[in-house]
């Protein structure tokens, strides 16, 4: 779908939300980095709420990365059920991509 000029996509739609949630609930490992929309505005929060509730139900490993993503999760689910929370969303993505992070490199034993 293309967003017309002058318009903005502020949330995922209900069909996308349902499809994502179904896949998430069936997953053994879930990594969530980035809210689905402008969750701070209730008019555009349904997608993030749906994803948060789906992640909460996963019985395997769950990781939520990024301060905004954690805030969205706190608004819609019990983050105590999440395996790992990282405020450093960008750094977490770089770590998973195999990039060297200066702060972690300093901790390595030679």
SEMAR-140197 format. One record per atom (N, C-alpha, C): chain; x negated, y, z negated; atom name; residue number from 1. Coordinates in nm, 4 decimals, padded with zeros to 6 digits. Layout:
N
- A; X; Y; Z; CA; NUM
...
***
This chain:
110
- A; -00.0851; -00.1183; 00.0000; N; 1
- A; 00.0000; 00.0000; 00.0000; CA; 1
- A; -00.0890; 00.1238; 00.0000; C; 1
- A; -00.0518; 00.2212; 00.0755; N; 2
- A; -00.1252; 00.3465; 00.0838; CA; 2
- A; -00.0491; 00.4535; 00.0067; C; 2
- A; -00.1224; 00.5308; -00.0716; N; 3
- A; -00.0627; 00.6418; -00.1451; CA; 3
- A; -00.0645; 00.7629; -00.0522; C; 3
- A; 00.0517; 00.8189; -00.0239; N; 4
- A; 00.0575; 00.9338; 00.0683; CA; 4
- A; -00.0205; 01.0539; 00.0154; C; 4
- A; -00.0688; 01.1345; 00.1074; N; 5
- A; -00.1396; 01.2576; 00.0704; CA; 5
- A; -00.0514; 01.3420; -00.0198; C; 5
- A; -00.1118; 01.3970; -00.1247; N; 6
- A; -00.0369; 01.4804; -00.2177; CA; 6
- A; 00.0313; 01.4038; -00.3294; C; 6
- A; 00.0270; 01.2717; -00.3225; N; 7
- A; 00.0851; 01.1864; -00.4255; CA; 7
- A; -00.0274; 01.1238; -00.5070; C; 7
- A; 00.0068; 01.0636; -00.6212; N; 8
- A; -00.0913; 00.9943; -00.7044; CA; 8
- A; -00.0313; 00.8636; -00.7551; C; 8
- A; -00.1128; 00.7603; -00.7610; N; 9
- A; -00.0703; 00.6326; -00.8199; CA; 9
- A; -00.1024; 00.6396; -00.9686; C; 9
- A; -00.0001; 00.6392; -01.0524; N; 10
- A; -00.0191; 00.6602; -01.1955; CA; 10
- A; 00.0048; 00.5356; -01.2792; C; 10
- A; 00.0487; 00.4266; -01.2155; N; 11
- A; 00.0707; 00.3004; -01.2860; CA; 11
- A; 00.0863; 00.1915; -01.1812; C; 11
- A; 00.0725; 00.0667; -01.2241; N; 12
- A; 00.1038; -00.0431; -01.1336; CA; 12
- A; 00.2541; -00.0671; -01.1404; C; 12
- A; 00.3096; -00.1247; -01.0362; N; 13
- A; 00.4524; -00.1511; -01.0321; CA; 13
- A; 00.4887; -00.2808; -01.1012; C; 13
- A; 00.6188; -00.3062; -01.1164; N; 14
- A; 00.6636; -00.4248; -01.1895; CA; 14
- A; 00.6242; -00.5572; -01.1233; C; 14
- A; 00.6220; -00.5650; -00.9918; N; 15
- A; 00.5821; -00.6904; -00.9265; CA; 15
- A; 00.4338; -00.7195; -00.9501; C; 15
- A; 00.3509; -00.6165; -00.9395; N; 16
- A; 00.2080; -00.6317; -00.9668; CA; 16
- A; 00.1859; -00.6672; -01.1131; C; 16
- A; 00.2556; -00.5991; -01.2019; N; 17
- A; 00.2453; -00.6256; -01.3452; CA; 17
- A; 00.2800; -00.7707; -01.3770; C; 17
- A; 00.3887; -00.8204; -01.3183; N; 18
- A; 00.4292; -00.9596; -01.3410; CA; 18
- A; 00.3250; -01.0570; -01.2867; C; 18
- A; 00.2733; -01.0305; -01.1664; N; 19
- A; 00.1737; -01.1193; -01.1058; CA; 19
- A; 00.0458; -01.1211; -01.1886; C; 19
- A; -00.0029; -01.0037; -01.2279; N; 20
- A; -00.1246; -00.9972; -01.3093; CA; 20
- A; -00.1037; -01.0682; -01.4433; C; 20
- A; 00.0088; -01.0409; -01.5084; N; 21
- A; 00.0358; -01.1000; -01.6403; CA; 21
- A; 00.0415; -01.2518; -01.6332; C; 21
- A; 00.1041; -01.3042; -01.5304; N; 22
- A; 00.1133; -01.4495; -01.5146; CA; 22
- A; -00.0260; -01.5110; -01.5018; C; 22
- A; -00.1092; -01.4511; -01.4194; N; 23
- A; -00.2458; -01.5018; -01.4014; CA; 23
- A; -00.3261; -01.4907; -01.5304; C; 23
- A; -00.3144; -01.3772; -01.5979; N; 24
- A; -00.3887; -01.3557; -01.7224; CA; 24
- A; -00.3506; -01.4606; -01.8267; C; 24
- A; -00.2226; -01.4844; -01.8449; N; 25
- A; -00.1765; -01.5793; -01.9472; CA; 25
- A; -00.2263; -01.7211; -01.9207; C; 25
- A; -00.2531; -01.7551; -01.7952; N; 26
- A; -00.3006; -01.8888; -01.7595; CA; 26
- A; -00.4527; -01.9005; -01.7640; C; 26
- A; -00.5204; -01.7898; -01.7863; N; 27
- A; -00.6666; -01.7867; -01.7804; CA; 27
- A; -00.7313; -01.8327; -01.9100; C; 27
- A; -00.8510; -01.8850; -01.8976; N; 28
- A; -00.9302; -01.9276; -02.0137; CA; 28
- A; -01.0209; -01.8148; -02.0616; C; 28
- A; -01.0578; -01.7245; -01.9711; N; 29
- A; -01.1420; -01.6102; -02.0038; CA; 29
- A; -01.0845; -01.4877; -01.9346; C; 29
- A; -01.0707; -01.3776; -02.0093; N; 30
- A; -01.0180; -01.2535; -01.9524; CA; 30
- A; -01.1092; -01.1390; -01.9932; C; 30
- A; -01.1474; -01.0584; -01.8949; N; 31
- A; -01.2243; -00.9372; -01.9168; CA; 31
- A; -01.1411; -00.8217; -01.8632; C; 31
- A; -01.1029; -00.7288; -01.9508; N; 32
- A; -01.0204; -00.6155; -01.9105; CA; 32
- A; -01.0987; -00.4868; -01.9319; C; 32
- A; -01.1199; -00.4126; -01.8242; N; 33
- A; -01.1915; -00.2861; -01.8314; CA; 33
- A; -01.1132; -00.1830; -01.7505; C; 33
- A; -01.0407; -00.0992; -01.8184; N; 34
- A; -00.9666; 00.0080; -01.7529; CA; 34
- A; -00.8166; -00.0099; -01.7615; C; 34
- A; -00.7455; 00.0881; -01.8185; N; 35
- A; -00.5996; 00.0816; -01.8234; CA; 35
- A; -00.5418; 00.0763; -01.6818; C; 35
- A; -00.4189; 00.0323; -01.6709; N; 36
- A; -00.3538; 00.0199; -01.5414; CA; 36
- A; -00.3024; 00.1524; -01.4874; C; 36
- A; -00.2919; 00.2504; -01.5733; N; 37
- A; -00.2406; 00.3806; -01.5303; CA; 37
- A; -00.2602; 00.4837; -01.6393; C; 37
- A; -00.1807; 00.5867; -01.6339; N; 38
- A; -00.1882; 00.6950; -01.7318; CA; 38
- A; -00.1025; 00.6539; -01.8517; C; 38
- A; -00.1551; 00.5609; -01.9307; N; 39
- A; -00.0786; 00.5018; -02.0406; CA; 39
- A; -00.0434; 00.6017; -02.1495; C; 39
- A; -00.1144; 00.7130; -02.1554; N; 40
- A; -00.0866; 00.8144; -02.2577; CA; 40
- A; 00.0508; 00.8785; -02.2355; C; 40
- A; 00.0999; 00.8713; -02.1137; N; 41
- A; 00.2316; 00.9243; -02.0794; CA; 41
- A; 00.3250; 00.8036; -02.0651; C; 41
- A; 00.4246; 00.7949; -02.1506; N; 42
- A; 00.5131; 00.6781; -02.1526; CA; 42
- A; 00.5788; 00.6489; -02.0171; C; 42
- A; 00.5903; 00.7485; -01.9319; N; 43
- A; 00.6493; 00.7247; -01.7989; CA; 43
- A; 00.5607; 00.6363; -01.7121; C; 43
- A; 00.4320; 00.6291; -01.7459; N; 44
- A; 00.3362; 00.5550; -01.6647; CA; 44
- A; 00.2605; 00.4498; -01.7456; C; 44
- A; 00.3208; 00.4018; -01.8520; N; 45
- A; 00.2521; 00.3116; -01.9444; CA; 45
- A; 00.2945; 00.1654; -01.9319; C; 45
- A; 00.3970; 00.1366; -01.8548; N; 46
- A; 00.4495; -00.0007; -01.8498; CA; 46
- A; 00.3446; -00.1023; -01.8061; C; 46
- A; 00.2645; -00.0680; -01.7067; N; 47
- A; 00.1629; -00.1611; -01.6573; CA; 47
- A; 00.0584; -00.1947; -01.7619; C; 47
- A; 00.0050; -00.0944; -01.8263; N; 48
- A; -00.0965; -00.1188; -01.9306; CA; 48
- A; -00.0371; -00.1973; -02.0468; C; 48
- A; 00.0864; -00.1665; -02.0826; N; 49
- A; 00.1525; -00.2397; -02.1911; CA; 49
- A; 00.1700; -00.3864; -02.1566; C; 49
- A; 00.2109; -00.4134; -02.0358; N; 50
- A; 00.2301; -00.5508; -01.9908; CA; 50
- A; 00.0987; -00.6284; -01.9915; C; 50
- A; -00.0063; -00.5651; -01.9430; N; 51
- A; -00.1368; -00.6322; -01.9391; CA; 51
- A; -00.1882; -00.6557; -02.0806; C; 51
- A; -00.1738; -00.5585; -02.1684; N; 52
- A; -00.2182; -00.5745; -02.3071; CA; 52
- A; -00.1479; -00.6924; -02.3740; C; 52
- A; -00.0173; -00.7020; -02.3554; N; 53
- A; 00.0575; -00.8137; -02.4160; CA; 53
- A; 00.0158; -00.9477; -02.3564; C; 53
- A; -00.0167; -00.9496; -02.2281; N; 54
- A; -00.0622; -01.0743; -02.1651; CA; 54
- A; -00.1991; -01.1153; -02.2188; C; 54
- A; -00.2909; -01.0196; -02.2296; N; 55
- A; -00.4251; -01.0496; -02.2817; CA; 55
- A; -00.4153; -01.1016; -02.4246; C; 55
- A; -00.3285; -01.0438; -02.5028; N; 56
- A; -00.3088; -01.0849; -02.6417; CA; 56
- A; -00.2681; -01.2322; -02.6512; C; 56
- A; -00.2004; -01.2842; -02.5511; N; 57
- A; -00.1493; -01.4218; -02.5539; CA; 57
- A; -00.2495; -01.5257; -02.5041; C; 57
- A; -00.3618; -01.4831; -02.4520; N; 58
- A; -00.4615; -01.5767; -02.3997; CA; 58
- A; -00.5235; -01.6546; -02.5158; C; 58
- A; -00.5335; -01.7855; -02.4989; N; 59
- A; -00.5908; -01.8674; -02.6067; CA; 59
- A; -00.7421; -01.8797; -02.5947; C; 59
- A; -00.7990; -01.8367; -02.4845; N; 60
- A; -00.9435; -01.8447; -02.4634; CA; 60
- A; -01.0143; -01.7159; -02.5026; C; 60
- A; -01.1260; -01.6906; -02.4372; N; 61
- A; -01.2100; -01.5742; -02.4629; CA; 61
- A; -01.1478; -01.4496; -02.4009; C; 61
- A; -01.1346; -01.3445; -02.4799; N; 62
- A; -01.0816; -01.2179; -02.4295; CA; 62
- A; -01.1758; -01.1041; -02.4655; C; 62
- A; -01.2071; -01.0220; -02.3676; N; 63
- A; -01.2949; -00.9070; -02.3870; CA; 63
- A; -01.2221; -00.7845; -02.3329; C; 63
- A; -01.2171; -00.6805; -02.4128; N; 64
- A; -01.1636; -00.5518; -02.3685; CA; 64
- A; -01.2772; -00.4519; -02.3793; C; 64
- A; -01.3073; -00.3853; -02.2675; N; 65
- A; -01.4205; -00.2931; -02.2647; CA; 65
- A; -01.3744; -00.1538; -02.2240; C; 65
- A; -01.4279; -00.0557; -02.2928; N; 66
- A; -01.3989; 00.0844; -02.2633; CA; 66
- A; -01.3050; 00.1442; -02.3659; C; 66
- A; -01.3371; 00.2644; -02.4073; N; 67
- A; -01.2570; 00.3307; -02.5096; CA; 67
- A; -01.1118; 00.3509; -02.4712; C; 67
- A; -01.0865; 00.3923; -02.3470; N; 68
- A; -00.9471; 00.4115; -02.3029; CA; 68
- A; -00.8725; 00.2792; -02.2994; C; 68
- A; -00.9403; 00.1739; -02.2565; N; 69
- A; -00.8761; 00.0423; -02.2505; CA; 69
- A; -00.8419; -00.0070; -02.3906; C; 69
- A; -00.9322; 00.0149; -02.4841; N; 70
- A; -00.9067; -00.0246; -02.6229; CA; 70
- A; -00.7888; 00.0547; -02.6792; C; 70
- A; -00.7834; 00.1834; -02.6495; N; 71
- A; -00.6696; 00.2653; -02.6957; CA; 71
- A; -00.5381; 00.2135; -02.6388; C; 71
- A; -00.5377; 00.1767; -02.5111; N; 72
- A; -00.4159; 00.1207; -02.4509; CA; 72
- A; -00.3784; -00.0095; -02.5201; C; 72
- A; -00.4765; -00.0951; -02.5448; N; 73
- A; -00.4498; -00.2233; -02.6104; CA; 73
- A; -00.3948; -00.2012; -02.7510; C; 73
- A; -00.4541; -00.1073; -02.8248; N; 74
- A; -00.4065; -00.0792; -02.9612; CA; 74
- A; -00.2608; -00.0337; -02.9614; C; 74
- A; -00.2208; 00.0338; -02.8561; N; 75
- A; -00.0848; 00.0862; -02.8465; CA; 75
- A; 00.0169; -00.0253; -02.8219; C; 75
- A; -00.0258; -00.1357; -02.7575; N; 76
- A; 00.0701; -00.2364; -02.7123; CA; 76
- A; 00.0481; -00.3781; -02.7645; C; 76
- A; -00.0626; -00.4031; -02.8329; N; 77
- A; -00.0841; -00.5392; -02.8824; CA; 77
- A; -00.1667; -00.5372; -03.0098; C; 77
- A; -00.1816; -00.6533; -03.0687; N; 78
- A; -00.2629; -00.6694; -03.1887; CA; 78
- A; -00.4065; -00.6949; -03.1446; C; 78
- A; -00.4930; -00.5918; -03.1518; N; 79
- A; -00.6297; -00.6096; -03.1047; CA; 79
- A; -00.7101; -00.7045; -03.1941; C; 79
- A; -00.6550; -00.7387; -03.3091; N; 80
- A; -00.7200; -00.8390; -03.3933; CA; 80
- A; -00.7213; -00.9766; -03.3274; C; 80
- A; -00.6370; -00.9960; -03.2261; N; 81
- A; -00.6320; -01.1234; -03.1539; CA; 81
- A; -00.7295; -01.1274; -03.0365; C; 81
- A; -00.7977; -01.0167; -03.0113; N; 82
- A; -00.8929; -01.0084; -02.9005; CA; 82
- A; -01.0296; -01.0549; -02.9504; C; 82
- A; -01.0982; -01.1342; -02.8689; N; 83
- A; -01.2273; -01.1907; -02.9097; CA; 83
- A; -01.3342; -01.0840; -02.9286; C; 83
- A; -01.3434; -00.9914; -02.8333; N; 84
- A; -01.4508; -00.8907; -02.8395; CA; 84
- A; -01.4016; -00.7584; -02.7824; C; 84
- A; -01.4350; -00.6500; -02.8520; N; 85
- A; -01.4054; -00.5142; -02.8068; CA; 85
- A; -01.5371; -00.4407; -02.7872; C; 85
- A; -01.5509; -00.3702; -02.6761; N; 86
- A; -01.6708; -00.2913; -02.6497; CA; 86
- A; -01.6301; -00.1509; -02.6091; C; 86
- A; -01.6780; -00.0522; -02.6826; N; 87
- A; -01.6493; 00.0869; -02.6470; CA; 87
- A; -01.7237; 00.1288; -02.5212; C; 87
- A; -01.8281; 00.0571; -02.4871; N; 88
- A; -01.9123; 00.0917; -02.3720; CA; 88
- A; -01.8666; 00.0151; -02.2479; C; 88
- A; -01.7594; 00.0611; -02.1871; N; 89
- A; -01.7047; -00.0092; -02.0711; CA; 89
- A; -01.8000; -00.0139; -01.9533; C; 89
- A; -01.8592; 00.0991; -01.9180; N; 90
- A; -01.9534; 00.1033; -01.8058; CA; 90
- A; -02.0770; 00.0201; -01.8319; C; 90
- A; -02.1312; 00.0305; -01.9512; N; 91
- A; -02.2504; -00.0474; -01.9859; CA; 91
- A; -02.2191; -00.1963; -01.9892; C; 91
- A; -02.0993; -00.2315; -02.0330; N; 92
- A; -02.0596; -00.3722; -02.0351; CA; 92
- A; -02.0546; -00.4273; -01.8928; C; 92
- A; -02.0002; -00.3505; -01.7998; N; 93
- A; -01.9968; -00.3930; -01.6599; CA; 93
- A; -02.1375; -00.4089; -01.6038; C; 93
- A; -02.2265; -00.3159; -01.6361; N; 94
- A; -02.3645; -00.3256; -01.5890; CA; 94
- A; -02.4334; -00.4479; -01.6473; C; 94
- A; -02.4099; -00.4759; -01.7748; N; 95
- A; -02.4670; -00.5941; -01.8398; CA; 95
- A; -02.4200; -00.7220; -01.7702; C; 95
- A; -02.2901; -00.7293; -01.7432; N; 96
- A; -02.2353; -00.8475; -01.6762; CA; 96
- A; -02.2888; -00.8622; -01.5339; C; 96
- A; -02.3240; -00.7502; -01.4721; N; 97
- A; -02.3793; -00.7525; -01.3367; CA; 97
- A; -02.5277; -00.7885; -01.3365; C; 97
- A; -02.5852; -00.8071; -01.4552; N; 98
- A; -02.7254; -00.8463; -01.4646; CA; 98
- A; -02.8239; -00.7312; -01.4664; C; 98
- A; -02.7742; -00.6093; -01.4793; N; 99
- A; -02.8647; -00.4947; -01.4843; CA; 99
- A; -02.9306; -00.4861; -01.6217; C; 99
- A; -03.0519; -00.4351; -01.6233; N; 100
- A; -03.1228; -00.4172; -01.7494; CA; 100
- A; -03.0747; -00.2889; -01.8155; C; 100
- A; -03.0396; -00.3007; -01.9419; N; 101
- A; -02.9954; -00.1854; -02.0192; CA; 101
- A; -03.1076; -00.1451; -02.1141; C; 101
- A; -03.1512; -00.0192; -02.1094; N; 102
- A; -03.2654; 00.0239; -02.1905; CA; 102
- A; -03.2529; -00.0108; -02.3390; C; 102
- A; -03.1378; 00.0106; -02.3971; N; 103
- A; -03.1216; -00.0169; -02.5405; CA; 103
- A; -03.1376; -00.1652; -02.5718; C; 103
- A; -03.0910; -00.2520; -02.4839; N; 104
- A; -03.1070; -00.3959; -02.5054; CA; 104
- A; -03.2492; -00.4414; -02.4752; C; 104
- A; -03.3112; -00.3784; -02.3790; N; 105
- A; -03.4495; -00.4155; -02.3450; CA; 105
- A; -03.5420; -00.3891; -02.4640; C; 105
- A; -03.5168; -00.2845; -02.5408; N; 106
- A; -03.5995; -00.2534; -02.6573; CA; 106
- A; -03.5891; -00.3604; -02.7639; C; 106
- A; -03.4813; -00.4364; -02.7652; N; 107
- A; -03.4593; -00.5403; -02.8654; CA; 107
- A; -03.5256; -00.6734; -02.8278; C; 107
- A; -03.5672; -00.6860; -02.7022; N; 108
- A; -03.6276; -00.8126; -02.6576; CA; 108
- A; -03.7618; -00.8348; -02.7251; C; 108
- A; -03.7857; -00.9585; -02.7630; N; 109
- A; -03.9156; -00.9962; -02.8180; CA; 109
- A; -04.0056; -01.0353; -02.7026; C; 109
- A; -04.1255; -00.9909; -02.7075; N; 110
- A; -04.2229; -01.0242; -02.6005; CA; 110
- A; -04.2948; -01.1508; -02.6339; C; 110
***
